[in-house]
C-alpha cells in the first residue's frame, strides 16, 4: 500500500515552487515588508509596523548560511515520533540565516549530515525530508544540507 505524503505542519513549505524546488513558506506584511516564519496569518508581529498591512504568502530563500549548529542527544518532543525501545541516534540541528529575509530558521540536518560536516558561514540549502513514517503516512518536513553535499 502506498503511503500518503503529509506535511508535519500544513502551509509551512511546498515540495515544488515555480522553479521546481522545495521551499519554506513565510508571510510578508505589505505595510512594513517584514517577513515571518513560521508564517503569520492574523496580524503583523513587527512592533514597529505602522499597521494595517495585508499578509501575503511568500517563498523563502532556498539557500542560506549556517548561523549555528549542534547535535541533539535527546529524544525530541512531538510531533517527532520515537520508539523508546529502540536505541537513540543523535541528530543534527542547524540554525540557518536567510540573508534576504533577515531571519534565522532552525531545522534538522539532512540524513548523513553531522556536526563534523558543518561550519559557521557555510552555505546550505533547504530540502524536503521525512520526519516519520507509519503504515499509512509519510510525514514530511524540511531539512538543511551543505550546498554541494557532504564530504
Number of C-alpha atoms within 10 A of each C-alpha: 5 8 12 13 13 14 21 18 12 9 13 19 23 18 16 11 13 8 7 9 13 21 25 24 19 22 23 23 23 16 14 16 16 18 25 23 16 15 19 17 15 8 12 25 13 14 7 9 15 10 15 12 15 16 22 14 17 15 17 21 16 15 21 25 21 24 18 16 20 16 15 13 11 10 15 11 8 7 11 11 13 14 8 8 6 7 8 12 9 12 20 22 21 28 21 26 22 18 12 11 16 10 15 17 15 17 16 23 28 24 14 11 21 19 14 11 14 21 14 13 13 14 19 23 21 25 19 20 20 17 17 15 15 10 9 11 14 19 20 20 22 24 23 28 23 22 14 9 12 14 7
